[in-house]
């Protein structure tokens, strides 16, 4: 039996916030309260730490199969565990894309052997081509929890509506990458002063706002549960808030990079700060934070997107890919930029990173309830450290955050009752 003593136990789902012990046995939580340890018990003293549900990330790229020089299931899992994550959902834009039962089952068979809970989404359209829907019925029967063409918007509105109607009938959510190509001259950089300064066309905020409006209306018509991925525009936040007020089953997510950086980071970090959708203005960043405060934005995700450094070293004008890693730094960035300034309480932040992501996919996870699987993240919210490459467990190192001083460090990650990461 493992007894975790001395920590501040926070469970947003049950509104628990107290200094208590957590008892784990046979992979499940046996009790939360005050306990005497016996000689045969293993005791973990975590004075000064927060004991929280294991973090959940509904949006990661492990690049497996086909692009494993960037990341693979094993290295991606190591990065997740170092960041306090016990559950992650992998996007389907692999090579080849996960667009049928055979490919889905091949990946999930390997995922079942990993030390944390790793789920695989499937695509909405065959080959990510936006022309023909996958066999959603077969994928649902095979165990798929959600669908997404992440990385590529679905341009045909009739096909998008057909997908939503079918997904609704199967109780499958669809997650959507909302960037209308008509408003993207060049990806990864906000259209404005910075794109002008470096001599590229950039991606307008309209790219996100226009197609988000369309898909929220289609979700209203179909009743489908949708997730608008990685928000970047304050106007998008307002649009989604309005759609929620109409009863649309629309969820949304935001990344730590969009909460902590602006387009100016591109001038300092170059292609390391190139992401889709792009980092935008300070006004947008503050609008995203307000969306978390008033619960318009439901989830914080990393959009962990590994790339080899030689790819990023091409530079923005020469086709460096968009995306950055984020699993190891997510919690610290959020504690530093959201909790320390007083925007969110610790419990409110953890809600966005645990029970809300679980709720979207209807996972039995994200809480510290007796009898549930013992998935925990234990972290010191006050420990200061400077992000460096030595802290990164991912196969790729493409982060713009090296050298940044942050507060909050993961000390233990426990998955199914086992300590899978220890600082």
N, C-alpha and C positions, 0 to 999 in steps of 0.2 A: 504494500500500500504506500502510495506517495502522498505526503501531506505538504501543501504549500502554505507557509506561515509568514506573517508579518507584512503582507501586501494590502493595498487598497483595492478591493474587489469591485469592479464596475461592470455591470451588465445592463446595457441600455434597454434591452427587450423587457426585462423584468423590473427595471427602474431600481436596481440594487446598486448602492454606493456606500461601502462600509469597510472597515478593517476587519477582515474575517479570514479563516483558514479554508482552503479548498482541499478536499480529500478525493483522490483518484485511485480506482482499483479496477483491474481488468478492462482498461481502456475507456471507462466511463466515469462521470462525476458521481461519487457516492454520497457526498454531502458538502454543505457550505455552512460554516458556523465557527464554533470554538471547540477545538479537539486537543486531547492529550496524546502525544506521540509515545509509542511503545518501542522497545529496543529493535523489534523486527521491522519497523516502519522506516522508509526513506523520507527524510525531511529536507525540504528546500526552503531555506530562509531567504526571503525577498524583501527585506526591509527597505522602505523608500520607493518601492516599485508599484506600478499598477498591474493588477492581474485582470486581464480582459479576455473576452472571447477571441479565438484565433481570427485574424483578419481575413477578409474575403475580397478577392479581386475578380470582378466579372469581365475583365478586359485585358488579356495578356496575349502576347505572341511568342510562342516557343519555337517557331520556325521549323517544326518537325511534323511531317517529312519534307525533304527536298532542299531546305536552306540551312542545314545543320552546321555549316561553318559559322553562322551567326549565333545560333543557340540550338539546344536540343532539349528533350524532355527532362533529362537528368540535370543539366546545368541550369535550366530555367527553374526547376524545383529547388535547387540549392539557393538560388537568388531569392526565391519566394520565402523559404524558411528563414533566411538571414533577415528578411524584412518583417517577420512576424506573421506571415500568411500561412494559413492551414488549408485554404480552399482557393482555387483559381479556375477560371474558365478560359480556355484557349480559343482564339479566333480561328476561323476556317480558311483563311487565305494563305494556305500552305502551297507546296508544289509537289504533286497536284493538289488542288483544293479539295476539302472534305465535302464532297457533294453526292455521295451515295453510301449505302449501308456497308459495303465492303471496306471502303477507306475509313469510315467511322469506326467500325469494329476493330480494324487493325490498330488504330491509335488507342482506343479505349482499353484494349487488352494490355498494352504496355503501361498505360496510365494506372491501371489497377495495382501494379507492382510498386508504385512510387510511395514514399513515406508520408505524403500529404494527399489531400483530395484534389485531383486534377480532372476537370471535365472538358469535354470537347464539343464545341458548337459545330453546326453544319451550315453550309451555305443556303441561301434562299434560291439562287439560280444556278443552273448547271455551268460549271467552269467559270463562275463569276462573270458570265457574259451578259447578264441582264436581259436574256431573251427567252429562256425556258425555265420553268420552275422545277426544282428537284422533287423527288417523290417524298413529300413530307409525311405521308401516312407510314411508309416503310421506315423512315428515319425515326419517327415517333415510337413505333413498335420496337425499334432497336435500342431505344433508351435516350435519344437526343433530348436535351432540356431546352434548347433554343436555337434560333436560326439567325444568321447574319452574313451579309456580303461585305463585312467591314473592310475598309480600304477603298471601296468603290461604291458610289451611289447608284441606286436603281433608277434609271432615267425614265422608263416607260410607266406613266401613272396607272394605266389599265392593268399592266402586269403587277404593279405594286398592290393595287386593290385586290386583285385575284389572290395574290400571296397572303394578304391579310385575312381575307375571307376564309381561306383554307386553314391558315394557322389558327384562327379563332375557333374553328370547328374542332381542331385537334388540341386546343388549349396549349399552344406553343407560342411563346413570345418572339418577337422579331426585334433585333437591335440594328440600328440604322446609322450608317456613315453619311452625314448630310452635307455634301459639297457639290452644288450644281456646277458642272464644268463650264457652263456658259459664263460664269463669273470668276473663273480661275484662269488668269493669263499664265501664271507660273505658280506651282504649288509650294506650300511650306513657309511662305513669308507673307505677312499682312500687306495688302495693297494700301499704300500710303507713304508717309515720309521715309520710312526705312527702305521699302522696296525701291522707291525713287533714288535714294542715296546709294544703293548698291547696284542699281541699273537692271532690275528685273520687274516684270509686270505685277507679280504678287497675286494673292487670292483675296477677293473682296468679302467683307462680312455678309454681303447679300447672298453669297454662295450657300452659306449655312441657313440664313433666315428664310429664304424663298422656299427651299425644298423641305425644310422643317415644317413650315406652314402647310404645305401641300400634304405631307404625310400625316400630320396631326388631323387634318380634315378627313383623310382616307381612314384613319383609325377611328374617328368619330362615326363614320359610316359603317365600318365593318365590326366595330367592337373589339378589335384586336388589341392586345397589350403590346405596346412598343416601348423601346428605349432609344432616346436620342443620344447618340454617343458623343463623348468628349466635347462638351459645349465650349465655345470660345467667345461668343458675342453676348453682350448684355441685352440686346434686343431679342435674341433667341430666348433668353430666360423669361422675359416679359411675355413673349408669345406662348411659351409653354405654360406659364402661370395662367394665362387667359384660357387656354385649351383645357387645363385641369378644371377650371371653374365651370366649364361646359359639360364636365363629366367624362372627358376623353381619358382613356386608360393609358396615359402617356407618362413614362418615367424618363429620367435623364441622369446623366453622369458628368463629372468634371474631373480633370486630372490635377495632380499637384503642380505640374509645370504651368498650367494655365492660371493657377491660383497664386503663384509666386513670381512669375516672370512676365515681362511685356515684350513687345516687338524690339525694344532697344537691345535685348539680349543677343539678337542676331548680329548687331554691330560689334559686340564684344566676343561672342563665341562662334560666330560663323555658322557652318552647317550643323554643328552640335545643337544649335537652337532652332533648327529647321524641323518643323512638325506639321502634320495635317490633322485638323485645321491649324492654322498658324497661331502663334502667340500674337495677341492684339494689343490694344492700348491699356493704359492704367485705368481708364474709365470702364473698359470691359472687365478687367481683372476685379475691380471693386464690385461691379455688377454681378459677377459670378459668386463672389463671397456673399453678397446679399442674398443671392438665390439659395445658398446653403443655410443662411441664418433663418430665412422665412420658409424653408422646406420646399421651395419650388424644385430645387435640385435634390435628388434622392440619394445619390451614391457618389463616392469618391473612388476612382479607379486609376490605375497607372498608365494604361495603354503601353505597357512595357514592350518596346519595339527595338530589339537588338540589331545592330549593323556592324560589320567589320570596320575598323578604323580606316583602312585604305579606301573604303567606299565613301566615308564621310570626308576624308582628306581631298577628295576631288573638288570640293568647294561647291557653293550654291549654284554658281553659273555653269558649272560643268557636270551637273546632274547628280550631285550627292543625294542619296535617298532621304526621305523624311522619317523622323522618329527618334526617340531616345529611350534608354532603359530607365527603370524607375522603381523596381520592387524593393531594393535595399534602402532607398532613401525616402520612400513615400510617407511613412509615419512621422519621421523627424521633420520633414518639410511641412507637413500639416500641423504638427504641434507648434512649430516655430512661427508659421504664418497665420494660423487660425486661432489656436488656443492661447498662446502667450500674449497676443495683442487684445484678447478678450472678445473676439468675434463669436467663437463657439466655446461652450463648456467642454470638458473632457468627455463627458457622457454623450453629448450631442455629436462630437466628432466621431466617436466610436460607433455610434448608430449608423453613420454614413459609410463606415468601413466594415461593419459586421452584419447586424440583423437586417438592414435594408437591402444590401446585395443578396442576402439569402432569401428574403421575401420575394424579390423580383423573380427569381428562378424557382421559388417554392421548395427550397432546400431545407432539410432538417438540420440546420446549422446556425451559427451566429449568436449563440446564447450560452450562459453558464447555468443551466438548469439541471437539477439532480436527475440522474438516469440518462442524460444525454451524452453523446460522444465527447470525450475530454479533449477538446481543441482549445488551446489557450495561447495568448500572447502576453508575455510578461516583460515590461519595459520600465526603465527609469525615465520619467518625463522631464527631469531636470538636468540630466547628464549632458554636458556640452561636448561637441566633437566637430572636427573639420572633415568634411567629406573628401575622401581620396580614393584612388584606384584600388588601394589595398583593401578597401571595405567592400569591393564589388565581387560577387561570386558568379555573376553572369559570364558567359563566354565572351561577350562583347563589352566594351567599355565606353560606349558613346553616350556620355552624360555631360551636360553643361554646368553641373553643380560642383565640380571639383574645386576645392578651396573655400567653399561656403561653410561658415560656422552655423551649426544648428543645435537645437536642444531636443533631447529625447532619443534614447537608444534601446533597442531590443536586447534583452539579456537572455531570454529563453523563448523558444517556440516549442509547444507541446502539441502533438497530433496523435489522436487516438490513444492518449495516455502515455505516449513515448516522447522523451526529450529528443527532438530532431535537430535543434540548433541551440548552442550555448555560446555566449560571447566569451 
